[in-house]
Amino acid sequence: MLRLTLDAKGNVTSANQKFLQQLSLSDKDILAKHISDLVPSNVRNTDHFYRMKQSVQAKAFWNGAF
């Protein structure tokens, strides 16, 4: 399972090794970046992305795929 953890502002606080491997990234490439920097631009204006952002801001659990 790929796992990414965000703070309430949507910044990456951690990612598991599978997530990093899948995206060919390292911790330094991803930590403290905003989730919007990792999501394709065509997805950022979707209802799906909006619901995810709302969950993050509410400090609620969200799971899904982009």
C-alpha positions, 0 to 999 in steps of 0.5 A: 500500500502506498501511504502519504501523510499530510498536516492540516495545511496539506503539506507532506509530513511523511511517505512510506517507501512504496510511495517513494519508489512508485513515484521515483522520489526521495524523502528530500524531494517530497517532505514539506511540499504541498499536496498540490505539487504532487497531484497532476494539474488536471486533477486539482480542480475536480470534486474528488480533490476538493473532498480530499482537501476538505478532509485534510483541513478538518484533520479527518481521515481520507483515502483514495487514489489520484 
